[in-house]
């Protein structure tokens, strides 16, 4: 049974236009990304000839079982990825703030967005076709659900990012106090960070993970200034950034790290007390809406209900 035999040309026209636009845009973006990748490969080949080992490795990868699938996914993720380096850096920074620091995290994230788009788009398309046919409303609903599926991964990433940053924000004062104690007792900054990681890994896993990674980078020979700067950027928490800036300035000018940590700890306590006072001041305003919507109507019914019943009985008896 042919489904298209029962559809008129007016009903098929919006679907045809939509499919043509999608195919054209996808083909144009694929061609642009393929041309850029070919140009980069040509420049790389001209600038530095490959050795025999690299040639054999590239041939082995090309003969792999899933080489075609991997290339297709990479090209699709490259099309979905931002063409601007600033956009790619922004997505990579958000993924790092959420705890995903792999080099392929951006590609995997864009691939997940494409898969989510397809997962939401195809069932909605089939459902509205079976229910209403090829009408303008069904196509609009299908596009809306596809857009919802496309923006589900960013919402989930935002949730992971904010949850991780909140955990770092709540556990940082304890870590900073312990760091101050360790530094003032005579330990160096590297040994103090390692001691904080060992002592707090049971209840502050996220901040201990970040400090352990920074300590590992210091042991590998990276400059302390770069490691502390990366720590502040990687976490995305303002307090960690200010702490990293203070430690960088203390290391640059040769001042006391213990004194800098104590000043930062005191300022952090003042800031947290101010935040607590601000939330306490907002509580009275935030309680107005629940009181008006839920509590006042119940109190009104309880207080005025018996009086209204008595008034009604008095009026009926007077008649």
N, C-alpha and C positions, 0 to 999 in steps of 0.2 A: 504494500500500500504506500503510495507516494504522498508524503506530507506536503510537498510543494504544489501539488495539483489543486489543493483547496485554498491556496493563498493567491491573492491578487498581486499585481505589480506594485501597487501603492504600499502594500504591507511588506514586500520584499525590498523596496528601495532603501529604507533606513538601514536595514541589516547589511545590504551590499555596500553602502557608503561607509558604514562603520568598519566592516572587514577590510575594505580597500585602504582606508586611512591607516588602520593598524598595521597592515602588511607593508604599506609604503614607508611609514615611520620606522618600523623595525628593520626593513631592508636598508634604509638610508643610514641608520645608526650602526648597523652591522658593517656596512661598507666603509664608513668613516673609521670605526675602530680597527677593522682589518687593515686599512691603509696605514694607519698610525703604527700598528704592530709590525707591519712589513718594513716600514721605514726605519723603525728602531732596530729591527734585526739586521737590516742592511748596513746601518751605521756601525752596529756592534761588530759585524763581520769584517767591515773594512778597517775599523780602528784597531781591533785585536784579533788576529786569526786564531781559530780554535786549534787546540792541540789534539793529538790522536785520542787521548783519554776522553776529552769532552765530546769529540765526534762519536766515539763508540757509545758513550752514555746517552747522547741525544738520539742515536739510532735505536738503542735498546728501549728508550722511553717511547719512541714512535711506534715500535712494534708491540707495545704492551696491549693487553686485552682491552683495557678501558681507556686507551689513549684518545680515541675519537670522542667518547663521552666526556672525558675530562676537558678536552679542547672546546667542546660545545658549551659546557657549563662555564668555562672561563670566559669565552666570548660573550655569552649571555650576561654574565655578571659584569663584564667590562662595559657592555652597553648600558646596564642599569647604573653603573658607578658614575659619579660625577666627573664631567670632563675637566673640571677645574681642580688643580692641585690643592687649593684651599678647601674645597668641598670634601675631597678625599681625606685630607688631614683632619677635618672636623669630624667625619665619621670614624676615623681611626682613633681620635682622641676620646670620643664618646664610648667606643668599644673598650679602650684602655681603662676609662673610668669605671666601666662595668666589670672589669676583671679579665677581659679578653685581650691578651697582649701578643697573640700570634701574628706572624707576618701575613698569613692568609685569612685573617679574621674579617677584613673588609670584603674580600671576595665571597667568603662563606655567608656573610650577612646579606649581601646583595642577592646571592642565590636563594637564600631563605625568603627574601621578599618576593622574588619571582615565583617561587613554589607556592607561597601563601596566596599570591594573586591568582594563580591557576586553580588552587584548591577552592577558593571562594567563587571564582568566576564560572567554572564549568558546571557545578551543581545548580547554581542560580540560573544559568542559561538553560539547562535542560528542564528545570522546574517550571520556569515561566513560559517556555515554549509549549510544554505539555498542557499547562493550565490555560494560558491566554492566547497562544500562537505568536506569530511574528508581528506584534504590535509595537507602537512607539512606547507605551508604558512598560511593556515587558523588557524592552531593550534598555530603557532608562533604569529600571530596577536592577537589571543585570550589571550595568556599568557601576551603579552605586555600590552594590555588594562587592564587586571587584575592587573598587577603590578602598572599601573597608578592609578587605583582605590585604591590600598592599600596604596599609598603614598599621596593621596589627603588630608586625615586628618592631617598628619604631616605638610604639607604646610599651611593648614588653621590655625593650632595651632601656627606655626611660625609667621603668619601674625598677629594673635591676640596678641601674646606675644610681638612682636616688636612695635605694635601700642600702647599697654599699657605702655611699658617701655618708649617710646618716650613722651607720655603724662606726665608721672611722671618726666621725665627729663626736660620738658619745664615748668612745674608748681612748681618744687622744689625751685627755687630761691625766688619766692614770699613767699612761705611757710616758708622758712628759714629766710627771712628778718622779717616777722611778728613774728616768733618764737624768734628772737633776741630782738625785741622790747618788747615782753611780758615778757621775762626772765629779761631783764634789768629794767623793771618797777617794779619788785618785785615778780612776780609770780613764782611758782615752775615749774619744767619741765612738770609734769603731767597736771597742770592747763593750762600751756602754749600750750601744744598739744591739749587740749580740746578747748581752745579759737581759735586756728588756724583752727580746724575742723569746728567750728561753723561759722567762718567768711568766709571760702573759699569753703564751700560745694556747692555753686552755680555754680562756674566755674572751680573748680578743684576737681572733684568727686573721682578720683582714688587715689590721694595722701591723701585726707581726709578720704577715706575708710580705707586705710592702717594705718593712724594715729589713727583713731577711734578704729580699732582692737587692735593696740598696747596699747592704753589707757585702753581698756576693760581688756586686759590681766594683766596690772598693777593693776587694781582695784580688780581683782580676786586673787591677792597675788603672782603672779610670780615675780621672781627677775628681776630687771631692766636690768641687763646685758643680760639675756636670751631673754627678750622681744626685746631689741634693736638689738641683733644679728639676731633674727628671722625676724625682719623688713627688715634688709639689705639683707638677703638671700631670703626672700619671694618676694621682688620687683625685684631683679636681676639687679638693676641699680648701677653702680660703685659709683656715688655720694652719694647715700643713704647708701651704705656700708661704705664709708669713714666717713660719718656723724655719723653712728652708732658706728664705731670704736673710733672716737674722744670722743663721749659722754660716752662710756664705760671706756675709759682711764681717763676722767675727774671724773667720779663717783668713780673709783677705787682709785685714788690718792688724791681725795678731792680738786681738783682745781676748779676754777670758771667755771661754765657751760656757763655763758654769754660770758666770754672771749673766750672759746673754740668755741662757736657758731659764734662769730664775726670773728675769724680767719678762720673758715671753709667758712663763707660767702665771705670773701675777696678772699680766694684762689679759690672759685668757680667762682667768677666774672672774675678773671684773666684767669682761664681755659676756660671759655666761650668766652672771648675776643680772646684768642688764636685760638679757634676752628673757630670763625668767620673770623679771618685773614687767617687761612688755607683754608677755603672754598673760600674766595675772591681770594687767590692766584691760586687756582685750576680753577677758572672760565675761565681764558684766555686759558688754555690748553683744557678745555672741549668745548669751543666754536669753536675750529678748525674744528671738524668733521661736525657740522651743516653748517659752512661756506663753507667748501669744497664740501659737498654733495648737498646742497640746494641753497645757496645764490650765490656762485661764478658762477655756470652754468647759472643762470638767468641773472646775470650782464654781463656775457660774450655774451650771446645771444643779450641782449639789445644794448651793445656797438659795437659788431663786426657785428651784423646782417645787419644794413644799409650799412656799408662799403662793406660787401660781396656782397650785391645786386648791389651796384654801380660798383664794379669791374666786376661782371658778365655782366652787361649792357655794360660796356666799351669794354669788350672782344668781345661780340656779335656784337657791332657796328663796331669794327675794322675789323671783318671778312667781 
